[in-house]
Amino acid sequence: MIIVRIDLLGPLAVQTGGGRSIEIGSATLRALLARLALVAGQAVTAEALVDDLWGAELPAGAANALQRRVSRLRRVLASAGEPDALHLEAGGYRLAFEPDAVDALRFQRLAEQGRAALAAGHTAQAAELLRAADRLWRGAAALTGLGEAPFAAPAADRLAATRLLAAEDRHDAELALGRAAALLPELEQLAAAHPWRERLQGQLMRALQATGRQAEALAVYQRVRTELAEQLGVEPSAELAAVQLDVLRRIPQPRPAATAPAPRPAIPAGSSSFVGRAAELRQVYRLLTTARLVTVLGPGGAGKTRFVRELLARHPEQPFGEAWFVDLAAVADPGYVAQTVLVTVGPQEQLQPALADTGTASAGGIAERIVAALRPRPVLLVLDNCEHLAAAVALLAGRLLADCPELRILATSREVLGLTGEQQFPLPPLGLPAPGSPTADAPGYPAVRLFLDRAAAVRPGFSLGPESAPAVIEICRRLDGLPLAIELAAARIRILDPQELARRLDDRFQLLANSDRTAPARHQTLRAVVDWSWSMLEQPQRMLARRLTVFAGGATLEDIEQLCGTGPELPRAAVLDTLAALVDKSLVEVGEPAVPGTGTRYRMLDTIRAYCAERLAETGETEQLQRAHALHWTAFAQAAEPRLRTGEQLPWLARLRAEHPNLFAALRRSLDAGQHGTALRLCAALMWPWLVQGARYDYQLVDRVLALPGAGLPTERTVIATAHALVLSSAFAGGAPELGRRAVARAREHADRAERGAHPVLVFLAPIDALLAHDRARARQELTAVMPEAEPWTEALALMLRGLVLVGENELDQARSDVARARDIFAVLGDRWGRYLGAQSLASIIGEPATAAACYREALACLAELGMDQHVPVVVAQLGYELVRAGEPAAAQAELTRALALAEHSTDQLAAVWATGGLVELANRSGDSAEAQRRFGQLRRALAQGAGAALLPAMLSRIAGAMLRQGEVAGARDNLRQAVDLTMAATDAPDRRAALRILADRAGANRDFALAATLFGIAADPDPAGPTADLRGHLGDEAFEAAYHRGAALDLDAVSALATPAPEAAAAPGPATAPGRADEAAAGPLSASGQRPVRGRSAD
């Protein structure tokens, strides 16, 4: 007795035997019930359920999430009278329902019974069964109302395909019973919806003929023939042509002949677990519902065979008919392709004749026997490993598809078959962690998961730890995410740890061999995998494959033609077709243009590239090709570099980023080969692109270029040294002033002979020298001298640097004017990098919080255009801090929280300091002392990482104020004294003076005006009438002058006691100071990333 019915053929509905509807609940719970109901009585693994319910969008703790939903579903079913319906078994979860309790399973049973009756010649019974099957449907689509569950759409498609097949069977039965007139409206509608489904079109022709509309029937044939020719390049099938002939001869619908069902073939099962690729499995399944020939493509070791087997295993009841698996790997002679297929799919009575006459039977004759075996029924024919027989397979596939209207072919190959209508599916590598992503997330990526699974098989207990994770990720990445290569590497874990294995991958072909003796010979070693592909290449293809290895990171067709298209065997004109052949053979990948309009990119997987590089070395062409490569990319860099200072900056910056591997490889090879001139020219052209991208280049590599012997190319040497010194100077907080001074010395060795107007950076040698010497006055003078005859871009950079030097001298009005003017010039020129620097620097000195926030937003917009994501966290944190000062706590909380999350993801400690400091200030302002203390603990831990240490004094003074408000006088005194001690520990007088101004600001904000004036005097503020005007107003001129000059007379090293006021005064409530003013001299005008993490203005 059925207690509960589950209806899937429409919106999900659940009813008791008495007709009462049962409410299931959420979409995910409905999807879980539907997934189990589709295979009622069979277990579904927890892994498969998780994949089918959530796909790539896994919830946190997916296994627990599944268990919770299973528990809820049990309660729902128990309320409906089925308390024991959902079982937990070793294989997974099983819905213990009778199949007829599920309408989809009842439909499939009736459809199969109807089809069997039709095949046996029981036409009336078949029509009755098939009509009953169709009446179960409650709408046009099955499995609706299940949310976004990934399994739902493919399962609904499968049911729809089965419904269509059952409808075709029903049409045959109804036509044989003389019911054409009643059937005609349905046939016309279905034939219009499926114009290439030839069985339907033939049934429509039969119905039109039976109702006296012969001309319309013939018109249907002509329409189908035209569409098939234009869209697929094929003629109608023999069956449809036979219907046309019957219409012409006025022969009525024949009664279907009884046929014995063929035995279901066995599909080879995988011997190990299948990892990942759930989305790809769904994609290929969908393709099979719309295309009759699908080719899964990929290089050797991509896992194509295992992928297809998994597809068939997951869909044993797929609607495409019986699945026949034909492995062609061992077939060496193209003439034996058809025979191999016949041996697999042909009835037993055909096999002995076919095997006996192999010497005389033609391929066409054998193909006819295959057609005879396949034509009567729907079949999915899987042709595995077709690449070495591509032409013969294509010929046979074309014949079979033309003559067997219900046949579908799923092929695997390293090379496309090249048939019209072929749907190609390049199988991508297994997913890899993105560079910089947390190593703790690595096991969630299929490539790493496969490595761990296979490694544990040879070394029980192996797991991913903090020490091994980076090495495992490197192994998977260097092996391109190719399953076979990863499995071969994981097998080595039995005798090598991951770090050792990663170090030995340079010799991957010697290292990676298969311990599975049952594996095919072509999969026994990594070298054998690529040997198999190499053996199928023609000579020009091998030549291009070898030469392509000179590129690092890919190239465009134009680059490939210029460097590789030389000589009579591979002229430039032949490169395109030869490259296309390598793409078709899965040896070269096709990528999107780096910049729209710059051309498609082509690259080799690292394993293929390493193999072909060995072949290149055997020819002796390596050195010559690498020299040409270096010259090519030097010319490219020289053309790109000046455009970075114009409105063309963004597309050229994108192109330079895309070609960074080529440019870097060219520079290293030039140095290694002793090609000093090329190395100097290329390095000179790369210095500004590197600086614009954040100055995160290889300092040692540049030092190596600067140390090249000789005096030639003085302009290039001076450009390199000056730009390098600019990065290392205090202007960019490079943290390596000694290296900067050494670079200046090298620049001076060649500056007299350099062409001064050759590059804008050359005029900044003297100012940079002054900055490295901490001589702000001279730096200001030298920068001023640059401006009168400078081009606009040079003037803008000079103004920017001078403005930030003026900040260090506390001339804030002039500094703001210079920086604002520089930003405006950069904006007119279209230089987003300069505009970003100007906006961010102006924000740090503008004084008014809302205006500063607007500047930071402008800087963030420029960073987004530049694609410089590494600088975003600290700017977002600075924006959040300004919003705190502007009195926008909700917006500030949002930006600071976002900045902290970005900082944690990118390990940007300076951003973490800024964000945490902002949250400290936010808590202080809201009076939440406990939260301020908690955040301050986080701040101390962030500062312990070494970033932004000069921010600590200001933070300590804030905490002192918060503690005093809570009555913790002793703690407030200790924090403030520590702040002063840190302030006075600054390394030089300008830095200490700048730090003292922080405490002066603090004292003034806390209304200790006399102490503030004294501290300004100690700091020797050059403009006491500027930032100290408010103090004069509070104290009066006489008292202010006395306090100021008392401080000016004190020794800078003897002020700690004076600078530590009583906490009652120093930490009184009052407006807070922005963090980091102590940093302004220590960090200099710009940070290493072009960011200014400091302030040079009075307290707000």
MARDRENLO-711999 format. One record per residue (C-alpha): x, y, z. Coordinates in steps of 0.02 Angstrom, whole numbers, plus 50000, padded with zeros to 5 digits. Example, Ala and Ser with C-alpha at 12.3 -4.5 7.8 and 13.67 -1.06 7.14 Angstrom:
506154977550390/506844994750357/
//
This chain:
500005000050000/500665017149951/500535029250098/501375044450017/501495049249833/502855060649763/502505069649600/504005076549504/503275078749329/502875097049357/503055106749520/503565095349664/502015089249755/501845076849898/500175069049948/499595055750068/498635040950003/497065049950060/497455065149950/498085076850087/499485088450025/501095088650126/502095104750140/503945100550125/504765117250168/506255126150092/506835124349912/508395114849968/507325102550067/506185100049916/507725097449807/508395084249928/506755074649923/506675075749734/508465069749713/508145054549822/506465051149741/507215050449567/508095034349620/506865028549753/507465012449830/509295015849788/510605024149899/511385040849851/513075044949928/513245060150039/514585067049923/513415065849774/511995073949871/513085088549923/513665090849745/511905089549674/511135101449801/512455115049804/513735112149666/515165124649678/514215135749803/514525124649953/513885130850121/515065131350269/515115113750342/514235105650194/514165088350274/513305095350430/512135105650322/511605089850230/511325080350392/510215094350459/509125093850303/509015074950307/508395076250487/507075089150437/506505078350291/506325063250406/505185073450519/504115079150372/503935061350305/503535054950480/502125067750494/501425060850332/501425042950399/503125037150335/504255037550490/505495024850419/505565030750239/507295038550242/508715026450281/510555029450315/511565015650235/513405012250202/513215018850026/512295034650079/510455039350100/509005029150028/507175033650009/506285017250045/504785020449932/504025009149802/504495015549629/502665017849583/502485030249726/503515042349619/502655048249460/504315050349366/504785032249398/503025026449355/503145036549193/504805028449147/504085011049182/502555014249074/503615021748935/504765006548933/503284994448934/502455004048794/504035003848691/504244985148719/502434982048667/502704992448511/504284982748467/503324966448492/501964972148373/500614974848507/500114991748440/498494994848536/499274989948701/500775001048665/499665016048628/498685013348790/500265011948897/501095027048817/499525037748836/499475033049019/501295038149036/500985055048958/499465058549068/500605058349221/501375074949168/500635090249255/501545103549155/502805106949019/504315104549132/504755092649273/505595096549439/505085114749453/505125124149618/506765116749678/507775132849684/509525132849607/509965114549643/511255109949508/510535092549477/508785098749439/509005105849263/509955090649192/508715078649274/507255088649204/508065088449033/508285069649045/506445067249088/505935079048948/506995069148824/506205052848884/504485060748866/504865065748688/505505048348646/503935040748722/502875052848622/503725047148463/503375028948508/501555033548543/501425042548376/502025026948286/500705016548376/499315029248347/499745031148162/499755012248141/498015011948220/497365024748094/497215039548212/498195052148107/496865065848106/496755066548296/498655066148310/499045079448181/498925095348292/500125087948420/501335082348284/501345099448202/501745107748368/503135095548414/503905095448240/504005114548244/504845113948415/506115100648359/506495104448175/508015092748166/507205077748250/506975067148095/505855053848172/504595067348220/504685075148048/504375058147968/502865055348081/502175072248031/502405067547849/501475051047879/500035060047966/499885073047828/499885059347697/498555049547793/497425064747797/497595067947611/498885081847618/500265073947514/500995090447449/501205097147627/502045080847677/503305082547537/503585100847584/504045095247761/505395084047688/506085097847578/506145109947727/507065097247837/508285093147698/508695111647670/508935115247855/510035100047884/511125104747735/511305122947786/511505120347974/512385103547990/513055099847817/512185082747809/510805074647707/509205067547786/509355050147855/508915034747754/507365032547862/506695049847822/507105047447638/506125031147644/504625040447716/504735052847572/504735038547449/503215030847535/502305047547523/502715048747338/502085030947312/500595033747427/501115019047536/500265020147709/501115019147880/501855001547901/501514992048061/503074991348169/504004974748161/504414965448319/506244966648366/507194958348506/508034970848622/509914970648616/510844966348776/511414981348879/513304983448860/514484984849006/515335001649038/517115000649106/517125006549287/518465017449364/519605009049490/519885024649596/518865039349659/518325052949540/518735070649599/517915087049547/517225091949377/515405091549429/515045107049325/515905099749172/514915083649188/513305093649187/513895103849037/514295088548931/512655080348979/511735095848921/512715095948758/512165078248724/510355083648738/510575095948593/512005089048488/512225071948408/514135072548406/515075078948559/516975077848567/517835079548736/519545086948697/521115088948799/522975085348804/523655068648859/523325065449043/521845077649053/520725063449113/519565062348963/519235043648973/518915043849160/517785059049137/516685050349009/516575034449112/516025044849261/514715053449154/513985036549105/514085029949282/513125045049350/511765043449218/511465024749195/509675028149141/510075042449021/508785045248883/509985043348738/509755024648733/511005010848765/512785016448793/514155007048700/515975010448745/517295007648610/519135009948658/520165013948503/521835016348591/522524999648535/521945001348354/523465006148251/522735004348075/521345016548024/520615002547918/520124993048076/519105006848156/517435001148085/517774983048128/518214987548308/516564996848325/515594982448248/516384969848367/515704980348511/513964984948450/513494971648322/512334956948358/513244940548386/512654933148220/513584947048126/515244945448218/515914929148146/515624934347964/516384951348000/517924943848081/518094930547947/518124942147797/519224956247864/520384953847719/519044956647588/517644966547670/517644985147635/517494998247769/515855003247687/515184985547702/515634984547886/514865001747913/513244995247838/513224981347967/513504994148107/512065004548038/510964989148035/511404985648217/511125003548277/509715010148169/508205002148256/508485010348426/509215025448517/511065022748555/512455032848635/514075027148555/515645031848652/517235032048545/518725033648662/520495039148612/520175044748433/521645056448405/522785044648307/521335039048198/520435055748182/520125055047994/519475037147996/518385040448149/517675056148068/517245046547910/516365032748006/515485044648125/514815054947981/514085039347898/513305032848058/512525049448106/511775051347933/511025033747930/510545031548114/509365045648163/509295040948347/511165038848367/512235050448470/514135049448476/515215055048622/517065054948574/518655058248672/520175064348579/521715075248587/521215081648415/519555087848345/518695076248222/518245090548106/516465085448064/515115098148027/513975098948178/515335092748298/515115100648469/516845102548544/517095102648732/518885106548788/519065098148958/519895110949072/521235106549199/520695103349377/520395119049479/521895126549568/522035138949713/522265156849653/523975164449690/523955172149863/522405162749922/522475155550099/523335138650104/522005132550226/520755133250081/521855122649966/521005105750000/519405112949928/520165114049755/520015098349646/521845097649593/522445097949774/521075086049828/521595073549695/523415074649751/522925071849933/521795057249888/523115048349784/524525052349906/523535044950051/523335029049948/525225026249945/525625034350112/524185031250233/523875045950349/524605058750231/523735075550250/524015093750211/524935103650346/525605121450358/527335115650302/526785104650158/525345115150089/526395127649988/527385113549908/525825103549863/525025119049786/526615122449687/526665104449624/524845105049566/525095122049485/526715117349394/525855101649330/524475112649258/523085103949355/523235088749238/522525073549330/523755060549265/525275071349305/524595074849479/524275056349508/526045052049451/526745065149568/525675059549714/526325041749692/528065048449732/527485053849906/527845036049959/529715040149956/529815059349945/529025073050050/528105086949955/529525099449972/530775087149896/529545082849758/529265101149714/531145104249704/531365089849582/529995094949460/531245103349345/531625085449291/529795080449286/529975068049143/531245057649237/530345059549403/528555055249358/528265037049310/526725026349342/526785012249467/525125005349401/525674990949289/523924989749215/523985007449145/524145009248955/525925011148893/525585029048840/525125033049023/526565023849107/527645039549118/527365058049093/528575057648948/527585043748865/526005054348878/526805068348776/527755056348662/526075049748604/525515067248551/527215071548476/527185055948368/525625062048278/526355078948226/526935083048052/528645091148030/528055109448021/526965106548173/528445099748270/529495114648217/528195127148278/527905117348439/529775118248475/529895136748437/528365141348539/529335136548696/530325152748684/528775161948744/528435162948930/526605165048974/525945164648797/525925176348648/524825183348510/524785176848331/525765192148273/527155188648398/527195170348350/527265174248165/528685186448188/529775175248295/529325157748234/528885160048051/530615158847973/531395147347845/530675137447699/529945123647809/528905135847912/528685152547822/527715166347907/526215163347795/526075145347857/526095149448042/524215152148062/523705135247991/525085126348083/524605134648246/522785129948216/523325111848196/524225112348365/522655119748444/521605105848366/522815092948437/522665100448613/524495105348621/524135124048624/522775132948722/521785147848658/521475162548776/520615179348772/521555195148716/522465204048858/521685220148794/520215220648673/520865222148497/522635216148533/522375198448471/521975181148537/523285173648651/524035156348635/524985146648767/525665129448804/525395120048965/527025119449063/527225100749041/527015101848852/528165116848848/529525107848946/529455093048828/529525103848671/530955114148746/531965098048757/531615095048573/532135112948534/533795110548624/534135095148518/534045105948361/535295118948425/534085133248393/533815138448574/535125152248589/534695160348422/532825160048460/533045167048635/534095181348567/532735185648441/531435184448580/532405196848689/532575209348547/530735207748505/530155211448683/531425225248707/530665234348559/528935231348632/529415238348802/530255253648725/528665257248626/527545254948778/528525264448911/528195282648859/526345278948834/526175275649020/526295294549047/524835298248930/522985294648909/523475277948831/524105272049000/522745259249040/522795248248883/524695248548877/524825244449062/523675229549032/524755223748887/526335225548991/525555215349130/525035201849007/526795201048936/527695201849103/528255183549093/528985186648919/529835202948972/530555195449130/531165179949038/531975190848904/532915201049035/533535185949131/534075176748973/534995192148910/535955193449072/536345174949076/536935175248895/538045190448919/536995201348801/537335217048903/536655229648778/534975221048765/534875219048954/535215237648982/533975243448851/532615231848912/532875235849096/532845254649060/531185252348969/530465242149113/530905253349261/529435265149243/528155251249210/528785242649367/528675258649468/526915262449406/526365244949457/526925247549637/528825246249629/528745227849678/530105221849564/531685211649592/532915224049667/534335211549655/534025209049470/534125227949441/535725228849545/536415215149434/536035225549279/536805241049358/538385231149395/538665226349213/540425231149160/540845244649035/540305262449005/539195259948852/537385265648845/537595279148979/535805285548957/535055268448992/536205265849141/535735282749213/533865280049187/533945263149275/534955269749422/533935285649446/532255276749440/532945263449558/533545276949677/531835285449671/531025269249729/532315266749866/532335284849927/531365291450074/530145298149945/529515280449919/529905273150091/530895259450010/531695255350175/533385253450092/534225270550092/535955262950077/535455254149917/534675270449859/536295280149889/537245266749796/536055268449649/536295287449649/538175284949646/538005273549495/536895286249409/538165300049437/539515289249355/538585290449189/537465305949206/538685317849120/538615307448960/536755303648967/535545311848848/534625322848973/532995324148878/532895305548841/531815301648993/530885312649120/531645303649269/533385310049228/533025327649295/532595320449465/534335313849505/534835328749612/533185329649710/533275311049745/535055312949807/534455326349927/533005315749989/534165301250024/535265313250124/533715319050223/534095336650163/532335343250136/532895360950100/534025355449958/532705343449893/531455357749889/532685368949798/533135355649669/531315351449635/530895369849613/532325371449488/531585357249382/529935366049349/530225381349239/530705371749080/529835355449118/528545346649013/526835345449099/527085327549160/528805331449231/528135347149313/526735337249393/527925324549470/529055338549531/527575347349611/527015331149692/528715327749768/528965345749822/527255346249903/527635330950006/529335337750055/528415353350115/527335342450226/528905336950316/529325355450342/527535358650403/527145371050263/525445363450239/524585377150137/525925377050003/526025358050011/524155356549979/524295368749834/525725359149753/524935342049771/523235347949710/524025356049558/525015340249521/523445329649532/522535341149412/523945340349283/524005321449293/522105321149269/522225331949112/523605320749042/522575305049075/523885297649194/522845287949322/524395282949419/524895300949449/523105305849486/522975291649612/524565297449701/523945315349700/522225311249767/522885300049905/524255312049956/523065326849955/521865317150066/523225315150196/523535333850211/521885342050164/521295343750345/519415343350317/518745325450339/517365325550208/518545332550076/519875319950125/518605305850107/518165312049933/520015311749887/520205293949949/518695288749846/519515296849694/521105287049731/520105270849743/519275274249576/520985276549495/521615260449575/520115251049505/520515257449330/522345253249350/521975235749417/523155238849563/522195228649690/523685226949806/523525245349856/521655245149889/521625238850071/522625253150146/521665266450049/520005258950103/520635259450283/521155277650264/519445281750192/518645273350342/519715283750459/519165299850377/517355294550394/517665292350581/518305310150588/516855316250480/515605309450607/514905295650496/515075280550612/514025268250510/514955271850347/516615271650441/516215254750520/515815247450350/517405253650265/518545249150410/517815231650423/518015229550235/519815235650245/520205223450385/519505208950284/520505214350131/522065216050237/521875198650309/521635191250136/523125200450061/524235200150218/524395219150204/524975223250380/524975242050354/523155241350302/522785230650455/523605243750566/522595257850487/520955248250493/521175242350672/521725259750726/520165266850647/519095254350743/519995259450903/519565277550868/517765273150826/517575263950991/518365278551085/517165290851007/515665280051049/516255278251230/516465259451216/518035257351318/517975238251317/517875237751127/519275250551115/520375239751226/519975224151124/520365232750961/521935240251035/522535222651076/522275218250893/523225233950846/524715229350953/524775212250871/524705220250699/526085232350745/527135217750806/527215212250624/528305227550590/527135238450487/526665256150539/527595255550705/527675274550708/525775274850728/525915267450902/526215283551002/524615291650939/523645275650974/524345274451150/523815292251187/522045288251129/521955273051241/522575283751384/521115295551354/519865281351351/520585273951511/520495290651599/518665292251555/518425275551644/519395281451796/520945270851761/522195284651801/523735273651828/523475264251665/523205280551572/524855287551641/525805271751591/525135272151412/525505290451388/527275288851457/527585274351337/526945285051194/528215298651236/529655286451255/529275279051084/529145296451011/530865301351074/531625285251009/531465291450829/533065289150730/533405307150680/532935324750730/531685328450590/530755312450631/530745316250817/530135333950786/528725327350679/528295314750815/528295328350948/527015337950847/525855323050871/525945325151059/525745343951042/524175341150940/523595328751073/523915340651216/523025354851127/521535343851087/521475339151270/521515357651319/523255357751396/523695373051291/525305377951381/526045360551362/525535360551180/526425377151148/527995370651237/527995354651134/527825364750973/529335374651031/530335358851062/529855352850889/530515369450820/528935371850716/529485384350582/527785392750572/527055395050747/525755406950677/525025392850568/524555376750658/524665385350827/523445399550796/522125391450906/523385390251049/523715408851038/521855411751049/521725401451207/523315407451294/523525424951227/525075430751133/526185433451285/525835416851370/525985407551205/527675415651163/528355411651336/527835393351328/528425391451148/530155398851180/530335388851341/530175373151233/531325379851098/532705381851228/532605363751285/533755349651225/532835337851110/533525323051208/532935329151379/531065331451361/530305314851411/529745320651582/529035336851515/528145327851374/527275316451498/525945327451574/524805322251712/523545310351639/522115320951702/522655334451579/523435324451439/522035311951419/520525322951448/519085320151330/519245328951166/519335326450979/520515312950923/522055314250816/522165304850653/523395290550661/525145290850598/525745308750600/527345302350675/527555292950515/527635308150404/529505310350408/529955292350440/528995286450289/529365301650184/528185308850057/527675292249981/527615274250037/528355259849937/526695257249850/526445275649818/525305276649971/525445289150109/525015281050275/525365297050372/524685314250407/525415331650416/523985342050482/523345348350648/522115338550753/520315340050701/
//
